[in-house]
């Protein structure tokens, strides 16, 4: 078991959070990184124990056009500031990973400048891909080169060049020796050379115990990257898409299918398959903006914290802030925030209170980090599953309907369960528990122990926005979920000692064709989401471009579209 297996991440885009200028003048250091020191206590208070921060190093603008890999961006401060920040995090048992932008550099990077100066005679002419001294570009360099995402501002590194590989490895050694960093998030890992990533994994194994490599991968068979030879984890864009669209469409089948596919994908991984789960980040719109029903903020985050994987909160989203993609700008996704504007948020802000409660629940339950996954009940609007580990069984239930629901599901061998978010108690009767799932909400049912009682925050899922007043209903009533209808006869089922028996009632009453249809539609929607995510990262996406993507519902065509970005 490594530290990252039990990590709850807090994601910081430092140039945005600190309010740094959008362009770097390369002047005297401005010590803005020090303004983030008070945030460490806030991060701990909401239950996070790891920080992903970046990009950090000297660059021209948004941080991904690296000028110097060994110097903190002067808009943030100097290397002493970064060393102090990581040390303060470590004092408070918070791990830190940096953004590793190794697919491309900026034009001010020393190797590119040497090519401009010495052209064919440059010792670095093979450090970049497809440098052509018979070409030209909009900068009138007198040569052309392969770029990233269509932007000549980002010059693509030749990762197959041993000199480039050695240089990047030297950079990572420097980050560990100078700043004591605990891992790296690899930017654009889905286009990194696999031999290059293998070299980084070999280095990671040597650097320090449990040095973590996580890659940004938007689409694909994640097991290609997550294995013993390359990376420990990747960004889970599949689940990201399913979490918000599954709620917007009142379709828990999409989420459940995505989870099952990912769970099966990692079945052969001997050391687990813990993907980096998130609902928003610096490249996509805020989850509160994406949700049609803002009350779904609660069930979305309950799933984020309890489904297989490593959860991450993007700075500010714990306050329920919004952020929408704008034309030619991601500024609204990366705002400057002041912690003083959110005093006592854990006690007074319902969004923050929920996130903190989920953090405590996950810290108290090993099953939520290591447990196997079993689907117990699946309807369009209600979803119940268990996570079981070493005799502990946690039962998670969510509801995207405007009505409360009561469901009976199998439970483990504990005599009594407690709701980590509601504080309610339920007894195990004939191997089952009967639980109430509040409208547009959910709960985490843990075996009642001293530790589970410590995790409880009663009413943590009090309504986050106004919802209609409705009466509690039973899942047997057809109004609980229009389709499919489920008859609850799980009382006759008795679970094994360490894991609840999977209730197959919904599978029996929901036709295979319905499930297959949801599966196929989920695949198409996932591909469409991947295309939009790549487009959004590359620049502004117009409404017409979105319509063009939505109109393409052909699997092979969408796959070829994605490949065209490579």
URGIPE-V439125 format. One record per helix or strand. SS is the DSSP state (@ for helix, = for strand). FROM is the first residue (numbers start at 1). TO is the last residue. If there is no record, write none. Layout:
ss = [SS,SS]
from = [FROM,FROM]
to = [TO,TO]
This chain:
ss = [@,=,@,@,=,=,=,@,=,=,@,=,=,=,=,=,@,=,@,@,=,@,=,=,=,@,@,=,@,@,=,@,=,=,@,@,@,@,@,=,=,=,=,=,=,=,=,=,@,=,@,@,@,@,@,@]
from = [3,9,14,32,50,57,66,79,95,104,110,128,132,144,147,151,162,183,189,194,212,222,226,231,233,237,252,276,287,294,310,317,326,329,331,339,345,350,367,372,382,392,405,416,425,429,432,441,450,473,478,490,505,512,543,555]
to = [6,12,17,45,53,59,72,91,100,105,121,128,132,144,148,157,179,186,191,207,215,224,226,231,235,248,265,277,290,306,314,319,326,329,333,342,348,364,370,378,389,399,410,419,427,429,437,447,455,474,480,492,509,538,551,563]
